[in-house]
Amino acid sequence: MNFLNNVLTILLASKNDDSTNKQAKKRLTKGLSRNYVYRVELTLDKLKSAIDSAKMPDNPDRELLYTIYAQAVMDSHLAAQMRTAVFRVVQSDFFIGTKGKPDEDKTELLRTKWFDDFISLAIDAEFWGHSLIEFGRLNDDGRFESVQLIPRLNVRQEMGLVVAQYSDDTGFTYRDKASSLGLIEIGTPYDLGVLELAAKEVIVKNYARTDWSQASEKYGMPLLKILTDSRDEKELDRMESQAASFGSNGYIIAAKDDDVDIVQAPKSDFYKIYQENINLCDAQLSKIINGQTGTSDEKAFVGSAEVHERILDNYTQSRLRRVQHIVNNQLLPFLAEWGYPISPEDRFIFKDLLVKPESETKRDSQDQNEKKKLSFPDWLIEPTMEA
C-alpha cells in the first residue's frame, strides 16, 4: 500500500501545480497489482452463487462474477452483439457548442482516440455494471493522451475504495477526490450489468454444444464390429490392437454367437434438439443486448426487417442519450477542471439526437415509401416501338 499512497500523493500534488502536472507520468493504475483471471467451469449453480456473493449487503464479493463475465463475453455471438452496440455509438457524429451552435475548435478537442475509448468504456458499464475510468498523463499541449479502465477487481465501488490487490481488506477512498485523481465514475455501485442475464444464456448454450458434441461422438461415427469364435487372449489382443488402429471409430469385439445390439440414433435429425436450443440462446442474447434478432440472426421479410431495424435504432438512440448525459454532466466539467477551454454553457450533442424539422421528417418518410415500391431494372422494360 505504500507505493499506492505515494502515487496518490504525487497525483494530488501535480493537480495543484501546472508545471508538475504536465510532467507527471504516474497514475493510479501504476500502484495496482495485476490480477490473474483464472477460468472456471461455467455452470448455472456457479452463476447463482456468484450473483448471491455480489449482492451480499455486508461484504459483497464480485470476483467469481467477473470471472464468469470474462468467459461469457468470449462467446462469439454475444461479442458481436456488444460490438454492434458500441460501434453504432462510436461512429455517431457530434459537436460541442452553445445554444445548439457548433464550435469547431472545441469539438476538435474530442475528435481523439481517447474519446472513442471513453465512449466504449461508458457503454461497457451497461454490460458489466459499475466502471471507474482513469485518464492518462497530459501531453505538452495540456491534453490527455489516453484513458483506461481501473481493473474492476481493484475497485470496491460499494464503499468507494480502490485496493492495491484484490485480497486487500483496506484501500483508500477515491470518490471525494476522483477528479483530482483523474478519475470518472460511471454507473451505480450496485449495478451488475446486463451480463447478469446474458451469462445465463451463454451457459445454457454451452450445455447444448457439449451435449451435441457427445451425441455426435456416439452416433455420428460408424462403429466397427468384429465377430470371432476365438477365445485365445493373444488373438483377442491382436484383434483389439488392429481395431484400435482403424481410424478413430469406436469398435466392439464379440463372439459370433453373442447377441450384440448396436444402438443407433432414433432419427437422422436428432441434432435439431441441440441446434434449436443454441438458436434460442443466440436469439435471447440478441434481444438482451440490442432488443431484436432481425438484423443479425435470421433472414426476415422486408416489413419485419424494418421493424427490427427501428428497434435497434431505438436502442442506439437510448445509448446516445445516456452517453450524451455522461459527457455533459461529468466529462466536460472534468476537462474544464484540468485546463481544457470548456465553459459552463458548452454542451455536447450527438447530431442523431437533434430534432429534425418537420419537412425533413416528411422527406425521410417519403424516401422510405419509395424504397418499398416495386421497381424493375432497365433491361426488363420493353423499349417503345416507333411507328
Secondary structure by P-SEA (a helix, b strand, c coil): caaaaaaaaaaaaaaacaaaaaaccccccccccccccccccccaaaaaaaaaaaaccccccaaaaaaaaaaaaccaaaaaaaaaaaaaaaaccccccccccccaaaaaaaccaaaaaaaaaaaaaaaccbbbbbbccccccccccccccccccccccccbbbbccccccbbbbccccccccccccccccccccaaaaaaaaaaaaaaaaaaaaaaaaaccbbbbbbbbccccaaaaaaaaaaaaacccccccccccccccccccccccccaaaaaaaaaaaaaaaaaacccccccccccccaaaaaaaaaaaaaaaaaaaaaaaaaaaaccaaaaaaacccccccbbbbccccccccaaaaaaaaaaaaaaaccccccccccccccc
